[in-house]
Amino acid sequence: MTKTRIVKRSCGHDEIETNFVSAEIAAKKLCKDCWAKAQAEKNASTAASHNLPELTGSEKQVSWANDIRETLRLYIEAAEAGKTTGGPPVEKCLPIMANTEAKFFIDNRDAILKLEKKIIED
């Protein structure tokens, strides 16, 4: 039988925890619902500030796809500044950013996430 405990999260909500970490660490985290809301707000802010279309799909899909899309956005930004080693040209990446389906980014995540390794860090 799995052991569980109730933890008061930093957002003030109680949550059942089965994956035990220290009580201090557990108390510093947000509950799942508040974490999802915070991620959605962060993703919406990033999309709005870069004029990206909203993604469609479930809440989890959209959150995940926004993270993947952010990697592609950073690659494009680096490629435009000449700070990449190889990889596809910007002209091929820009149309991908216009895609509105979260599923598209999730299905193509392996190829997109590989672009992160092509960015030259200063």
Backbone hydrogen bonds, N-H to C=O, Kabsch-Sander energy under -0.5 kcal/mol:
donor,donor_aa,acceptor,acceptor_aa,energy
5,R,17,E,-1.7
7,V,5,R,-0.5
7,V,15,E,-2.9
9,R,7,V,-0.7
9,R,13,H,-3.2
10,S,29,K,-2.4
12,G,9,R,-2.0
15,E,7,V,-2.3
17,E,5,R,-3.4
20,F,18,T,-1.1
26,A,22,S,-2.6
27,A,23,A,-2.0
28,K,24,E,-0.8
28,K,25,I,-0.8
29,K,25,I,-0.6
29,K,26,A,-0.9
35,W,31,C,-2.7
36,A,32,K,-2.3
37,K,33,D,-2.1
38,A,34,C,-2.5
39,Q,35,W,-2.5
40,A,36,A,-2.3
41,E,37,K,-2.4
42,K,38,A,-2.4
43,N,39,Q,-2.8
44,A,40,A,-2.4
45,S,41,E,-2.3
46,T,42,K,-2.4
47,A,43,N,-2.6
48,A,44,A,-2.5
49,S,45,S,-2.4
50,H,46,T,-1.2
51,N,48,A,-1.2
52,L,47,A,-3.1
56,T,100,T,-3.0
62,V,58,S,-2.8
63,S,59,E,-2.1
64,W,60,K,-2.5
65,A,61,Q,-3.2
66,N,62,V,-2.3
67,D,63,S,-1.4
68,I,64,W,-1.8
69,R,65,A,-3.0
70,E,66,N,-2.0
71,T,67,D,-1.3
72,L,68,I,-1.5
73,R,69,R,-2.5
74,L,70,E,-2.5
75,Y,71,T,-2.0
76,I,72,L,-2.5
77,E,73,R,-2.5
78,A,74,L,-2.4
79,A,75,Y,-3.0
80,E,76,I,-2.5
81,A,77,E,-1.1
82,G,79,A,-1.3
83,K,78,A,-3.3
85,T,118,K,-2.6
86,G,84,T,-0.7
92,K,89,P,-1.3
93,C,89,P,-1.0
93,C,90,V,-0.6
94,L,90,V,-2.5
96,I,93,C,-0.7
97,M,93,C,-1.2
97,M,94,L,-0.6
98,A,94,L,-0.6
98,A,95,P,-0.8
99,N,96,I,-1.7
102,A,56,T,-2.5
102,A,100,T,-0.6
104,F,101,E,-0.7
105,F,101,E,-1.1
106,I,102,A,-2.1
107,D,103,K,-3.0
108,N,104,F,-1.5
109,R,106,I,-1.3
112,I,108,N,-2.0
113,L,109,R,-3.4
114,K,110,D,-1.3
115,L,111,A,-0.6
115,L,112,I,-1.2
116,E,113,L,-1.0
117,K,114,K,-1.1
118,K,115,L,-1.5
119,I,116,E,-1.0
120,I,83,K,-3.0
121,E,119,I,-0.6
